[in-house]
Amino acid sequence: VCVTSYEMVTKEATAFRKFAWRYVIVDEAHRMKNEQSLLSQVLRSLSSHSRLLITGTPLQNNLHELWALLNFLLPDIFSSAEQWREWFDLDDKEVEEEVISKLHKVLRPFLLRRVKGEVEGDLPPKKEMLLSLGLSPMQREQYKSILKRDIDALYSSTGTQFAANKGRLLNIVMQLRKCCNHPYLFEGVEDKSLPPYGEHLVENSGKLTLLDKLLVRLKQGGHRVLIFSQMTRMLDILEDYCHCREFEYCRIDGHTGGEERQDAIDAFNAPNSSVFLFLLSTRAGGLGINLQTADTVVLYDSDWNPQADLQAQDRAHRIGQKKQVNVYRLMVADSIEEKMIERAELKLRMDAAVIQQGRLADKSKAMSKEDAIHAIRYGADKIFKASNMGVTDEDIEVILSRGKDLTSARSQLTDKNKKGLLDFSSSDFAYQNFEGTDYSKQTGAAASDLAFMTNVVEAMGKRERPAAVYSEREPRGFSAQQAAALMPKLPKMRRMPEMRDFQLYNAPRIQELFVKEHELEIARSKRIAQGGNSGEEALADGEVLSAAEEAERRALLDAGFATWGRTDFNRFIRAAERYGRRDVEKIAREVEGKTVDEVTAYRDALFDRGPVLLAEWERIEKKILEGEKKLAVREEMQEALRSKIAKYDNAWQQLTLKYGTSRGKVFNEEEDRFLLCMTNKLGYGQWDELKREIRRSLEFRFDWIFKSRTPQELARRVDLLIRLVMNEGKDGAQTARGGATGKRGADGGAGSAQPAPKAAKEKDGGAAAAAAGAAN
């Protein structure tokens, strides 16, 4: 029996193809929904007698995905996707019942569906609540700005009007989604003069304001929470929020390594764990993870694919869960998010018809250009008109009560829409309802566009034209606007580069030089407008940066690390913690795309400027120093082992240990000798390789107990043995010191040897404790 992971199968595909497998069982099989993916192609190439797919979501988007799974099970029968579409084409309404009957016969031999309630009768039901909220003033201004900036893309009609391409519309959709999450997802919005973990982080986002109230209530009630988001940058903001509120948390996203991922899961699931929050990205953290110690799930934003959200919820609501699981889905009212949730419900209705009811229809297709326009337009006029409405300071109980009512109302609407499960047209949803008017019933696209533009323009308010004001400086007969156009325009400030804290720029000084240059350019422009020269006179009057200031600015810009991103910085910190800051070559291997020289320069700059430029420098330095301390203890253990081995001509046969009370019953002296000698040969920490050497050794070919030890058990035993070796060295050193002291006492008449000083004892005890800590 071979139990492995998707990554290992794709990495060692050649080795797996050498076997003729009796059974291939694939868990989380919906990962094979794309037959062109590498994982799907590798698994299809394996020779096997039988195959089984296990998945909770066999249908996520369309029928082609279902065909891909059936093609893996029986490639001879389900060989052609084109033929599949011809078999189950429901466009012809006259043969619909005949097709459904055929589908029942096709799916019944291959599909066994069991829900949690059938397997575990004691599993508490899951309760989902939709919490509707408003935008903060900053978010509302951003939402308006996005719609105003791309108004031509929304005003798409026939004839000579603008025609929006689908790519541009989807970009608008993403910008609106970011705006609904948090305004700081846009560069340059956050006021850098404010404290990084201040209340502005919460107050400028409607969702985070509501989440803050909700989490305070949940923490007081002893609950533990999973928070899912589509955007890793949103997780960065939520991390800052956790620092602000001093919440203990773990995090998993697409950049989290395998070991770090498992460590976070173990820390959260540990008995009596103090970790309150787990931050996860929906796609990376929503599959194959057991977090049933949590009883609350918060969907900060929704996925286009509803099955991804369901998978995320099932991280907590799974067999073995003893508590009531509450799911809170956050949604900004009258925004793009409402249309996303409606579309997700549409896909769930398709899944209900195909899988749960045994029927089949494929009318949920990718979002068209028209659907994108409808979704963007939805609620736009309400956003524009609600200028005085901010995030309310309601009690959380009132918000939850309103959420229950909203969830109940939407459930009734869903039940109403289930009157024809095979009818998946989106006509049931009113995309263009503004102020009680259904613009979808207007005649022609042009009428709909005109109505939309009229509503938005009215919502924005009429443009007030200022009265013409004249002055002695303006030419006679010109308005203020016309005179301003004739006057020379003042120069704009040169754009500064983007400077993140981990890029180690001296941002305050750089900004000061740019501002000074701008002020000098304005003064020079005004003087030129009054008839002055622009050359030597400007230099004489000091209206440009001096040569020394310009050289300083260039040096400051060159001193930063513009090519280093957040991912590079995080990898550097993790590698420095693992290998120590001095092992630059190993760190460079972890930071992709950076040379050893680049990593060396960044390391030197980080430890030189980090204490001043990085707000979290104390935490970062502490992590690296703790890692280096572990490395030092590990090196001390390695050196003690080398010294012990060097005392023998043939340590494999002659090495002995002073066990004392630490001998144990699981390992004998021969096995301990092999463990120490092989660890010295392979290097400390190579536990998997040590286990392989035990299995290869002819000496232990019949020692099944020794061969069955896990790498973790072997690591603990080797650590214990090395501590015994280190204690032997300390006892010998103390004996030698004691003998020398006694001799001096006899020669000088000072008496017998004195006990070791207290400081020396503490030092020895500290080293032993450090070694024990490294072993653990």
C-alpha positions in Angstrom: 0.0 0.0 0.0 1.4 3.4 -1.0 -0.1 6.5 0.5 1.2 9.7 -1.1 0.3 13.3 -2.1 -0.5 14.9 -5.4 2.9 16.7 -5.4 4.8 13.5 -4.9 2.9 11.7 -7.7 3.7 14.4 -10.2 7.3 14.7 -9.0 8.0 10.9 -9.1 5.8 10.0 -12.0 8.4 7.8 -13.6 8.8 5.7 -10.4 5.0 5.3 -10.1 4.6 4.2 -13.7 6.9 1.2 -13.1 4.2 -0.6 -11.1 0.9 -2.3 -12.1 -1.4 -1.1 -9.4 -4.3 -3.1 -8.2 -6.3 -0.1 -7.1 -5.8 3.7 -7.5 -7.9 5.7 -5.0 -7.9 9.5 -5.4 -9.2 11.7 -2.6 -10.3 15.3 -3.3 -10.8 14.1 -6.9 -12.2 17.3 -8.2 -8.6 18.4 -8.6 -8.8 16.3 -11.8 -11.7 18.3 -13.3 -9.3 19.6 -16.0 -8.1 16.7 -18.0 -5.2 18.8 -19.4 -3.6 19.5 -16.0 -0.3 17.8 -15.1 -1.8 15.8 -12.2 -4.6 14.5 -14.3 -2.3 13.4 -17.1 0.1 11.6 -14.7 -2.7 9.7 -12.9 -4.2 8.7 -16.3 -0.8 7.2 -17.3 -0.7 4.8 -14.3 -1.5 1.2 -15.0 -4.2 0.0 -12.7 -6.9 -2.7 -12.4 -9.5 -0.6 -10.6 -10.0 3.1 -9.9 -12.0 5.0 -7.3 -12.6 8.8 -7.0 -13.6 10.3 -3.7 -14.9 13.9 -3.8 -17.6 16.0 -2.1 -17.9 18.3 -5.2 -17.9 16.2 -8.4 -19.5 19.1 -10.3 -18.3 22.7 -9.8 -18.8 24.7 -12.9 -20.0 22.7 -15.9 -20.7 19.2 -17.3 -17.3 18.9 -19.0 -15.7 18.6 -15.5 -18.0 15.6 -14.8 -17.0 14.0 -18.1 -13.3 14.5 -17.2 -13.9 12.4 -14.0 -15.8 9.7 -15.8 -13.1 9.6 -18.5 -10.5 8.8 -15.8 -12.7 6.0 -14.5 -13.6 4.4 -17.9 -11.6 6.0 -20.7 -12.8 3.4 -23.2 -16.5 4.3 -22.6 -16.2 8.0 -22.0 -13.6 8.7 -24.6 -14.9 11.7 -26.5 -16.0 15.0 -24.9 -17.7 16.0 -28.1 -19.8 12.8 -28.1 -20.6 13.5 -24.4 -22.1 16.9 -25.3 -24.1 15.3 -28.1 -25.5 12.7 -25.8 -26.7 15.1 -23.2 -27.7 18.1 -25.2 -30.8 19.7 -23.5 -31.3 22.4 -26.0 -34.1 20.4 -27.6 -36.9 20.7 -25.1 -39.0 18.0 -26.8 -36.5 15.2 -25.8 -35.7 16.6 -22.4 -37.4 13.8 -20.4 -35.8 11.1 -22.6 -32.3 12.6 -22.0 -32.9 12.7 -18.3 -34.0 9.1 -18.2 -30.8 8.2 -20.2 -28.7 10.1 -17.7 -30.1 8.2 -14.8 -29.0 5.0 -16.4 -25.5 6.3 -17.2 -24.7 7.8 -13.8 -26.3 5.2 -11.5 -23.5 2.5 -11.9 -20.7 5.0 -11.2 -22.1 7.4 -8.6 -22.5 6.7 -4.8 -23.4 9.9 -2.9 -23.4 10.0 0.9 -23.8 13.2 2.9 -22.5 13.8 6.4 -25.9 13.3 7.9 -26.1 9.7 6.6 -22.6 8.8 7.9 -22.6 10.6 11.2 -26.0 11.0 12.7 -24.7 13.0 15.7 -23.0 15.7 13.6 -24.5 19.1 14.6 -26.1 20.9 11.6 -24.3 23.9 10.0 -25.9 27.3 10.2 -25.0 29.9 7.6 -25.8 33.6 8.0 -25.5 36.3 5.4 -24.4 39.6 7.0 -25.1 42.6 4.9 -23.2 45.8 5.5 -22.4 49.2 4.1 -19.3 50.9 2.8 -17.2 53.3 4.8 -16.9 56.8 3.4 -13.4 56.1 2.0 -14.7 52.9 0.3 -17.7 54.8 -1.2 -15.4 57.4 -2.7 -13.2 54.7 -4.2 -16.3 52.9 -5.6 -17.5 56.1 -7.2 -14.0 56.8 -8.6 -13.8 53.4 -10.2 -17.2 53.8 -11.9 -16.5 57.3 -13.0 -13.1 56.4 -14.4 -14.5 53.6 -16.5 -17.9 55.0 -17.3 -17.3 54.6 -21.0 -16.8 50.8 -20.5 -20.3 50.7 -18.9 -21.9 52.8 -21.5 -21.7 50.1 -24.1 -24.4 50.0 -26.8 -24.7 49.7 -30.6 -23.8 52.2 -33.3 -21.2 54.8 -32.4 -21.2 54.3 -28.7 -18.3 52.8 -26.8 -18.0 49.0 -26.8 -16.4 47.5 -23.8 -14.1 44.5 -24.2 -14.6 41.6 -21.7 -11.1 41.9 -20.3 -11.5 45.5 -19.3 -14.9 44.7 -17.7 -13.4 41.8 -15.6 -10.7 44.2 -14.5 -13.4 46.6 -13.3 -15.1 43.7 -11.5 -11.9 42.9 -9.6 -11.3 46.6 -8.7 -14.8 46.8 -7.2 -14.3 43.6 -5.3 -11.0 45.0 -3.8 -12.8 48.2 -2.9 -15.6 46.2 -1.1 -12.9 44.3 1.0 -10.6 47.2 2.1 -9.5 50.5 0.6 -5.9 49.8 1.6 -5.7 47.1 -1.1 -5.0 50.1 -3.4 -1.6 51.5 -3.4 -1.1 55.0 -2.0 -4.5 55.1 -0.1 -3.2 54.4 3.4 -1.9 57.5 5.2 1.7 56.6 6.1 1.8 59.2 8.8 -0.8 57.2 10.9 0.4 54.4 13.2 0.5 51.1 11.2 -1.7 49.3 13.7 -4.1 52.1 14.5 -7.9 52.2 14.6 -7.9 53.7 11.0 -7.2 50.1 9.8 -10.7 49.1 11.1 -12.7 52.3 10.6 -11.9 52.7 6.9 -13.5 49.3 6.0 -17.1 48.4 6.5 -16.3 44.7 6.5 -13.5 45.0 9.0 -15.6 47.2 11.3 -18.3 44.5 11.4 -15.7 41.7 11.7 -14.1 43.5 14.6 -17.4 43.6 16.5 -18.1 40.0 15.6 -14.7 38.7 16.7 -14.9 40.5 20.1 -18.2 38.8 20.8 -16.8 35.4 19.6 -13.7 35.6 21.7 -15.7 36.4 24.8 -17.8 33.4 24.1 -14.8 31.1 23.9 -15.2 30.4 20.1 -12.4 29.7 17.7 -12.6 31.2 14.2 -11.5 30.4 10.6 -11.4 33.4 8.3 -11.3 32.8 4.5 -10.5 35.4 1.9 -9.8 35.2 -1.9 -6.9 37.8 -1.7 -3.6 37.1 0.0 -3.1 40.9 0.3 -6.3 41.0 2.3 -4.8 38.4 4.6 -1.8 40.8 5.1 -4.3 43.5 6.3 -6.0 40.9 8.6 -2.6 40.1 10.0 -2.1 43.7 10.9 -5.5 43.7 12.4 -4.6 40.7 14.6 -1.5 42.6 15.8 -3.7 45.6 16.5 -6.1 43.6 18.7 -3.3 41.3 20.0 -5.1 38.1 18.7 -3.1 35.0 18.4 -3.4 33.6 14.9 -2.0 31.2 12.2 -2.0 31.7 8.5 -2.0 29.6 5.3 -1.9 30.8 1.8 -0.5 29.8 -1.6 3.1 30.8 -0.5 3.1 28.7 2.6 5.5 25.7 2.5 4.5 22.2 3.4 6.3 22.1 6.8 5.1 25.5 7.8 1.6 24.6 6.7 1.5 21.5 8.9 3.1 23.3 11.8 0.3 25.9 11.7 -2.4 23.2 11.6 -0.8 21.4 14.5 -0.5 24.6 16.6 -4.2 25.4 16.0 -5.4 21.9 16.7 -3.2 21.3 19.8 -5.1 20.6 23.0 -5.8 23.8 25.0 -4.4 25.8 22.1 -4.5 29.6 22.7 -4.7 30.4 19.0 -7.9 32.2 18.4 -7.9 32.9 14.6 -6.8 31.0 11.5 -6.4 33.1 8.4 -6.7 31.1 5.1 -6.9 31.8 1.4 -9.9 30.0 0.1 -8.1 28.1 -2.7 -4.9 27.2 -0.8 -6.5 26.6 2.6 -9.9 25.2 1.6 -8.8 21.7 0.7 -7.6 18.7 2.6 -7.2 20.4 6.0 -8.8 19.3 9.3 -9.6 22.2 11.5 -12.5 20.8 13.4 -11.3 22.4 16.6 -12.8 25.6 15.2 -16.6 26.2 15.5 -17.0 29.4 13.5 -16.2 30.2 9.8 -16.1 33.7 8.4 -16.2 34.1 4.6 -14.7 37.6 4.3 -15.4 37.5 0.5 -17.1 35.0 -1.7 -15.7 32.9 -4.5 -17.2 32.8 -8.0 -17.2 29.0 -7.5 -19.6 28.2 -4.7 -18.1 24.7 -4.2 -14.8 26.4 -3.1 -16.7 28.2 -0.3 -18.5 24.9 0.7 -15.1 23.2 0.8 -13.8 26.0 3.0 -16.7 25.6 5.4 -16.1 21.9 5.6 -12.7 22.5 7.2 -14.6 22.9 10.4 -17.9 21.2 9.7 -16.8 17.6 9.3 -17.2 14.2 10.9 -15.9 14.4 14.5 -17.2 17.9 15.1 -19.1 18.1 18.4 -20.0 21.8 18.4 -22.5 23.8 16.4 -20.7 25.3 13.4 -21.8 28.9 12.5 -20.8 30.3 9.1 -20.9 34.1 8.6 -20.7 35.4 5.0 -19.9 39.1 4.7 -21.6 41.0 1.8 -21.6 44.7 0.9 -25.2 45.6 0.1 -26.1 47.0 -3.3 -22.7 46.2 -4.8 -20.9 43.8 -7.1 -20.8 41.2 -4.3 -24.6 40.7 -4.4 -24.4 39.7 -8.0 -21.5 37.3 -7.2 -23.5 35.5 -4.5 -26.6 35.3 -6.8 -24.4 33.7 -9.5 -23.0 31.3 -7.0 -26.5 30.3 -6.0 -27.2 29.6 -9.7 -24.3 27.2 -9.9 -25.5 25.4 -6.7 -28.9 24.9 -8.3 -27.1 23.2 -11.2 -25.3 20.9 -8.8 -28.6 20.1 -7.1 -30.1 19.1 -10.4 -27.2 17.1 -11.7 -25.8 15.2 -8.7 -28.3 15.4 -5.9 -31.4 14.9 -8.0 -29.8 12.7 -10.6 -30.7 15.1 -13.4 -28.4 17.0 -15.8 -28.3 20.3 -17.5 -25.4 22.5 -18.6 -26.5 26.1 -18.8 -24.1 27.7 -16.4 -21.4 29.1 -18.6 -18.6 31.6 -18.1 -19.6 35.1 -17.4 -20.4 36.9 -20.6 -19.6 40.6 -21.3 -23.3 41.4 -20.8 -23.4 39.7 -17.4 -20.3 41.6 -16.3 -21.8 44.9 -17.3 -25.1 44.0 -15.5 -23.1 43.1 -12.3 -21.0 46.2 -12.4 -24.0 48.5 -12.9 -26.0 46.8 -10.1 -26.5 49.3 -7.2 -24.3 52.0 -8.8 -26.9 54.7 -8.3 -27.4 53.8 -4.7 -23.7 54.0 -4.1 -23.6 57.5 -5.6 -26.7 58.8 -3.7 -25.8 57.4 -0.3 -23.2 60.1 0.3 -24.0 60.6 3.9 -24.4 57.0 5.0 -21.3 55.5 6.7 -20.6 52.4 8.7 -23.2 52.3 11.5 -22.3 51.8 15.1 -24.9 49.2 15.8 -24.7 46.6 18.4 -23.5 43.2 17.1 -26.8 41.6 18.3 -28.8 43.9 16.0 -26.5 43.1 13.1 -26.9 39.4 13.6 -30.6 39.6 14.0 -30.9 41.5 10.7 -28.6 38.9 9.1 -31.0 36.1 10.2 -33.9 37.9 8.5 -31.9 38.5 5.3 -30.7 34.9 5.2 -34.3 33.7 5.7 -35.6 36.0 2.9 -32.9 34.8 0.4 -33.7 31.2 1.3 -37.4 31.8 0.4 -36.3 33.4 -2.9 -34.1 30.4 -3.6 -37.0 28.1 -2.9 -39.2 30.1 -5.3 -36.5 29.9 -8.0 -36.4 26.1 -7.7 -39.7 25.7 -9.5 -37.7 24.4 -12.5 -34.4 22.9 -11.6 -33.6 22.3 -15.2 -34.2 25.9 -16.1 -30.9 27.7 -15.3 -31.5 30.9 -17.2 -30.5 34.0 -15.3 -33.7 35.8 -16.1 -35.0 35.3 -12.6 -32.4 37.8 -11.3 -33.1 41.5 -11.8 -29.7 42.9 -12.8 -30.9 46.4 -13.7 -33.2 47.4 -11.0 -32.6 51.1 -10.1 -34.9 53.1 -7.9 -37.8 50.7 -8.6 -37.3 50.7 -12.4 -36.5 47.5 -14.3 -34.4 48.7 -17.2 -34.1 45.3 -18.7 -37.7 45.8 -20.1 -36.7 48.9 -22.0 -36.8 48.5 -25.7 -33.3 47.9 -27.1 -29.8 48.1 -25.5 -29.6 51.9 -26.3 -32.6 52.6 -24.1 -31.2 50.6 -21.2 -27.8 52.3 -21.5 -29.5 55.7 -21.6 -31.5 54.9 -18.5 -28.4 53.7 -16.7 -26.5 56.8 -17.5 -29.4 59.1 -16.5 -29.6 57.4 -13.1 -25.9 57.7 -12.5 -25.7 61.3 -13.6 -28.6 62.2 -11.4 -27.1 60.3 -8.5 -23.8 62.2 -9.0 -25.7 65.5 -8.9 -25.8 68.3 -11.4 -22.6 70.0 -12.3 -22.5 73.5 -10.8 -20.9 76.0 -13.1 -19.1 78.7 -11.0 -19.9 82.3 -11.8 -17.3 84.2 -13.9 -15.1 86.3 -11.7 -12.8 88.8 -13.2 -9.8 90.5 -11.7 -7.1 93.0 -12.8 -4.7 90.2 -13.6 -7.1 88.5 -16.0 -7.4 89.6 -19.7 -10.5 91.7 -20.2 -13.5 89.7 -21.5 -12.2 86.3 -20.3 -13.7 84.1 -17.6 -11.6 82.7 -14.7 -11.4 79.3 -16.4 -10.3 80.8 -19.7 -7.8 83.0 -18.0 -6.4 80.1 -16.1 -5.9 78.2 -19.4 -3.9 81.2 -20.8 -1.7 81.4 -17.7 1.4 79.2 -17.6 0.7 75.9 -15.8 2.7 75.2 -12.7 4.9 72.1 -12.9 3.8 68.8 -11.3 5.8 67.2 -8.7 8.0 64.4 -10.0 6.6 61.0 -9.2 8.4 59.2 -6.4 9.1 55.5 -6.6 7.1 53.1 -4.6 8.9 52.5 -1.3 7.9 49.6 0.9 9.4 49.3 4.3 11.2 46.0 3.6 12.8 47.7 0.5 14.9 49.7 3.1 14.6 53.1 1.5 15.1 56.2 3.7 11.7 57.3 2.7 11.4 60.5 4.8 14.6 62.0 3.5 13.8 61.0 -0.1 10.3 62.6 0.2 11.8 65.7 1.7 14.2 66.2 -1.3 11.4 65.6 -3.8 9.1 68.2 -2.1 12.0 70.7 -2.0 12.7 70.2 -5.7 9.0 70.8 -6.4 8.8 73.9 -4.4 11.9 75.3 -6.2 10.4 74.4 -9.6 7.2 76.3 -8.7 9.2 79.4 -7.7 11.3 79.3 -10.9 8.1 78.9 -13.0 6.5 81.9 -11.4 9.7 84.0 -11.9 9.9 82.9 -15.6 6.3 83.9 -16.1 7.2 87.4 -14.9 10.0 87.7 -17.4 13.0 86.1 -15.7 15.6 83.8 -17.2 15.6 80.0 -16.7 19.2 79.2 -16.9 22.1 80.8 -14.9 19.8 83.0 -13.0 18.0 80.0 -11.6 21.2 78.5 -10.5 22.3 81.8 -8.9 19.1 82.1 -7.0 19.2 78.5 -5.7 16.0 77.5 -7.5 17.2 74.0 -8.2 18.6 71.3 -5.9 22.3 71.7 -5.3 24.7 69.2 -6.7 25.2 67.7 -3.3 21.5 67.3 -2.7 21.0 65.7 -6.1 23.9 63.3 -5.5 22.4 62.5 -2.1 19.0 61.7 -3.7 20.5 59.4 -6.3 22.5 57.7 -3.6 19.4 57.2 -1.4 17.4 55.8 -4.3 20.3 53.4 -5.3 20.5 52.3 -1.7 17.0 50.9 -1.7 16.1 47.4 -3.0 13.4 48.1 -5.6 13.5 44.6 -7.1 12.7 42.9 -3.7 9.0 42.0 -3.2 7.2 40.9 -0.1 7.6 37.3 -1.1 11.4 37.7 -1.4 11.5 39.4 2.0 9.5 36.6 3.7 11.7 33.9 2.1 14.8 35.7 3.3 13.6 35.9 6.9 12.6 32.2 6.9 15.9 31.1 5.4 17.9 33.3 7.8 16.0 31.7 10.7 16.7 28.2 9.3 20.3 28.6 8.3 21.6 31.6 10.2 22.3 35.0 8.7 25.9 34.1 7.8 25.1 31.2 5.5 24.4 33.4 2.5 24.6 30.7 -0.1 21.8 28.6 1.4 19.7 31.7 1.9 20.2 32.6 -1.8 18.9 29.2 -2.8 15.7 29.9 -0.9 15.2 33.4 -2.4 14.5 32.6 -6.0 16.0 34.9 -8.6 18.5 36.5 -6.3 22.3 36.0 -6.5 24.6 35.5 -3.5 25.9 39.0 -3.9 22.4 40.5 -3.9 21.4 38.5 -0.8 24.6 39.5 0.9 24.0 43.2 0.2 20.4 42.9 1.4 21.4 41.1 4.6 24.0 43.8 5.5 21.5 46.6 4.8 18.7 44.9 6.7 20.7 44.5 9.9 22.1 48.1 9.5 18.8 49.9 8.7 16.1 47.5 9.9 16.0 48.7 13.5 15.1 52.2 12.2 13.0 51.5 9.1 11.0 48.3 10.1 8.2 48.6 12.6 8.3 44.9 13.3 12.1 44.7 13.6 12.1 43.4 17.2 9.9 40.4 16.2 12.0 39.7 13.0 15.3 39.9 14.9 14.0 37.7 17.7 13.0 35.0 15.2 16.4 35.0 13.5 18.3 35.0 16.8 16.3 32.1 18.1 17.0 30.2 14.9 20.7 30.9 15.2 20.6 29.8 18.8 19.1 26.4 17.8 21.8 26.1 15.1 24.5 26.8 17.7 23.1 24.0 20.0 22.9 21.7 17.0 26.5 22.4 16.1 27.6 21.8 19.7 25.8 18.4 19.6 27.4 17.6 16.2 30.9 18.5 17.5 30.4 16.4 20.7 29.4 13.4 18.5 32.5 13.9 16.3 34.8 14.0 19.3 33.2 10.8 20.7 33.6 8.9 17.4 37.2 10.1 17.0 38.3 8.4 20.2 37.8 4.9 18.7 39.7 3.1 15.9 36.4 1.4 14.8 33.5 3.1 16.5 31.0 0.9 14.7 32.2 -2.0 16.9 33.9 -0.4 19.9 31.8 2.7 20.9 30.4 2.5 24.4 28.0 4.8 26.4 27.4 5.5 30.0 23.7 5.2 30.2 22.9 5.7 33.8 19.1 5.7 34.2 18.5 6.6 30.5 19.1 3.2 28.9 15.5 2.5 28.0 14.0 -0.8 26.8 13.2 -0.1 23.1 16.7 0.2 21.8 19.7 -2.0 22.6 23.4 -1.0 22.7 24.1 -2.3 19.2 21.3 -0.2 17.7 22.4 2.9 19.7 26.0 2.4 18.3 24.7 2.2 14.8 22.5 5.3 15.2 25.4 7.4 16.5 27.9 6.3 13.9 25.4 6.7 11.0 24.3 10.1 12.3 27.9 11.2 12.3 28.3 10.0 8.7 25.1 11.4 7.3 25.0 14.6 9.4 22.7 15.6 12.2 19.0 16.1 11.2 19.0 13.6 8.2 16.3 11.4 9.9 14.6 10.1 6.8 17.9 9.0 5.3 18.9 7.5 8.7 15.7 5.3 8.5 16.6 4.3 4.9 20.1 3.2 6.0 18.6 1.0 8.8 16.3 -0.7 6.2 19.3 -1.2 3.9 21.6 -2.6 6.6 22.0 -6.4 6.5 22.9 -6.3 10.2 19.3 -5.5 11.1 17.4 -7.3 8.3 15.5 -9.4 10.8 15.1 -6.7 13.5 11.6 -5.7 12.6 11.1 -3.5 15.6 14.2 -1.4 14.9 13.2 -1.2 11.2 9.7 0.0 12.1 10.9 3.0 14.1 9.7 6.3 12.6 12.1 9.2 11.7 10.7 11.1 14.7 11.4 8.3 17.1 14.9 7.9 15.7 15.5 11.7 16.1 14.4 11.6 19.7 16.7 8.6 20.5 19.7 10.2 18.8 19.2 13.4 20.7 19.1 11.5 24.0 22.3 9.6 23.1 24.1 12.8 22.1 23.1 14.4 25.5 24.7 11.4 27.2 27.8 11.9 25.2 27.9 15.6 26.1 27.4 14.7 29.8 30.3 12.3 29.6 32.6 15.2 28.3 31.4 17.5 31.1 32.0 14.8 33.8 35.5 14.2 32.4 36.3 17.9 32.4 35.1 18.4 35.9 37.2 15.4 37.1 40.3 16.8 35.4 39.7 20.2 37.0 39.1 18.6 40.4 42.3 16.6 40.2 44.4 19.6 39.3 42.9 21.6 42.2 43.6 18.8 44.6 47.2 18.7 43.6 47.7 22.4 44.0 46.1 22.1 47.4 48.5 19.4 48.5 51.5 21.4 47.2 50.4 24.7 48.6 48.8 23.5 51.7 45.4 24.8 50.8 43.5 21.6 51.4 41.3 19.5 49.2 39.7 20.5 45.9 36.9 23.1 46.2 33.5 22.7 44.4 33.1 24.3 41.0 32.0 27.9 41.1 28.3 28.6 40.9 28.6 30.5 37.6 30.2 27.5 36.0 27.5 25.2 37.2 24.8 27.5 35.8 26.7 27.6 32.5 26.8 23.8 32.3 23.2 23.5 33.2 22.2 26.1 30.6 24.1 24.2 27.9 22.4 21.0 28.8 19.0 22.7 28.8 19.7 24.2 25.4 20.6 20.8 24.1 17.4 19.4 25.5 15.4 22.3 23.8 17.0 21.5 20.5 16.1 17.9 20.8 12.5 18.7 21.5 
